Amino acid sequence: MLLAGRTAIVHGGSGAVGAAVARSFAREGAVVHLTGRTVPPLEDVARRIRDDGGAAHVAELDATDRDAVDRHADMVAAQGRRIDICFNATSNDDLQGIPLLDMALADVLRPVTKAVTTTLTTATATAAARHMVRAGSGVVLVMGGGREAIPNLGGSHMAWSALTGVCRQLAAELGPQGVRVAWLLSPGSPGPGEENGAAEGALLTKRPHYDDVANAAVFAASDWARTMTASELNLTGGLVVD
């Protein structure tokens, strides 16, 4: 098991990406702490993890509430003696399908503000990373990127682009203290029953399933990636070429 004995926090743990990552972390031996604004769907994810033999805990939490996130991180660290992994999969409340020229400024900026807030001020860096720094190790992961040029996505890719800057800055400041930072770039995964064709221009014919994204997160969080930081894991199937 790549994450045996580790303690992981997954913010936004009931969403498609968060749930898949949480299950994969647990499958690889991590004790997973799921947070979100609504408890019942978190409990459903936790139940699946426990049914598969894993360990999961649930907490109702608003990732924009710094004090609440700090208290949760302190509680998790007290239970597990440390926090090894923090993955931010919270939604950014973005608005898509409208040209920028027709959008209100508040609608454009909302996902950017929320993404940076939950990642930098609360959900990962401030709350979890200070425990990681004390332990001299840890991994902060987010969904980021935003290097594509796709119309009518509002502030979505602006938010992802902003997160790459946040991650690079965090990596520069936390790396000397043993904490790694990485982000996953995905073109989106097919939903249940949805055809899994790649977007036009991709080099591969399929998009990543949620489990593919989760497996990449496991790798990034594990010691197999111990020399990787300030790094993007590109899962776009060649839609974005490095």
Helices and strands as residue ranges (DSSP letters): E 7-11, H 16-27, E 31-36, H 39-51, E 55-60, H 66-80, E 85-88, G 100-102, H 105-116, I 117-123, I 125-129, H 130-135, E 138-143, H 156-174, G 175-177, E 179-185, H 210-221, G 223-225, E 231-234
